[in-house]
Amino acid sequence: MKKKFQRILLSLFFAEIGLFLIVFPWVEVWEQNYFTHLSLALRAILLNYFFRGAISGLGILNLWLSLSEIFTLGRPLSEIKK
């Protein structure tokens, strides 16, 4: 039971991080943070649409990990590790 609860928490954590990484690079706060004011070169990188897309891609990967963890909840851990 303890392992199943840990797996559910891990899945929720992956889902939360994934949704954050998908949405956050495209909101206005992303453009007005501390790091964008450090240097013009860093600002150019952080505001680049390809960089934002890469961050959102990591979010999609986290959501995929979350869903794969949810779909394996019904199976015992010994079966998954084989």
PEGICOR-V660683 format. One record per pair of residues at least 12 apart in sequence whose C-alpha atoms are under 10 Angstrom apart, sorted by the first residue. I is the first residue (numbers start at 0). GAP is how many residues later the second one is. D is the distance in whole Angstrom. If there is no record, write none. Layout:
I & GAP & D
I & GAP & D
//
This chain:
2 & 70 & 10
2 & 73 & 10
2 & 74 & 9
3 & 69 & 7
3 & 70 & 9
3 & 72 & 9
3 & 73 & 9
4 & 68 & 10
6 & 59 & 10
6 & 62 & 7
6 & 63 & 8
6 & 65 & 9
6 & 66 & 7
7 & 58 & 9
7 & 61 & 8
7 & 62 & 7
7 & 65 & 8
8 & 57 & 10
9 & 55 & 10
9 & 56 & 8
9 & 59 & 8
9 & 60 & 9
10 & 51 & 9
10 & 52 & 9
10 & 53 & 10
10 & 54 & 8
10 & 55 & 5
10 & 56 & 7
10 & 57 & 9
10 & 58 & 6
10 & 59 & 6
10 & 62 & 10
11 & 51 & 9
11 & 54 & 7
11 & 55 & 9
11 & 57 & 9
11 & 58 & 9
12 & 49 & 9
12 & 50 & 10
12 & 53 & 8
13 & 45 & 9
13 & 46 & 10
13 & 47 & 9
13 & 48 & 5
13 & 49 & 6
13 & 50 & 9
13 & 51 & 7
13 & 52 & 5
13 & 53 & 9
13 & 55 & 9
14 & 44 & 8
14 & 45 & 9
14 & 46 & 10
14 & 47 & 6
14 & 48 & 5
14 & 49 & 8
14 & 50 & 8
14 & 51 & 5
14 & 52 & 8
15 & 43 & 9
15 & 46 & 9
15 & 47 & 8
15 & 50 & 9
16 & 41 & 9
16 & 42 & 7
16 & 43 & 10
16 & 45 & 7
16 & 46 & 8
16 & 49 & 10
17 & 37 & 10
17 & 38 & 8
17 & 39 & 9
17 & 40 & 7
17 & 41 & 4
17 & 42 & 6
17 & 43 & 7
17 & 44 & 5
17 & 45 & 5
17 & 46 & 9
17 & 47 & 9
17 & 48 & 8
18 & 37 & 9
18 & 39 & 10
18 & 40 & 6
18 & 41 & 8
18 & 43 & 8
18 & 44 & 7
19 & 35 & 10
19 & 36 & 9
19 & 39 & 7
19 & 42 & 10
20 & 31 & 9
20 & 32 & 10
20 & 33 & 10
20 & 34 & 6
20 & 35 & 5
20 & 36 & 8
20 & 37 & 7
20 & 38 & 5
20 & 39 & 8
20 & 40 & 10
20 & 41 & 9
20 & 42 & 10
21 & 30 & 9
21 & 31 & 8
21 & 32 & 9
21 & 33 & 7
21 & 34 & 4
21 & 35 & 7
21 & 36 & 8
21 & 37 & 5
21 & 38 & 7
21 & 39 & 10
21 & 40 & 10
21 & 41 & 9
22 & 29 & 10
22 & 32 & 9
22 & 33 & 7
22 & 36 & 9
23 & 28 & 9
23 & 31 & 9
23 & 32 & 8
23 & 35 & 10
24 & 21 & 9
24 & 22 & 9
24 & 24 & 9
24 & 26 & 9
24 & 27 & 5
24 & 28 & 8
24 & 29 & 10
24 & 30 & 7
24 & 31 & 7
25 & 21 & 9
25 & 23 & 9
25 & 26 & 7
25 & 27 & 9
25 & 30 & 9
29 & 16 & 8
29 & 17 & 8
29 & 22 & 10
30 & 12 & 8
30 & 15 & 8
30 & 16 & 7
//
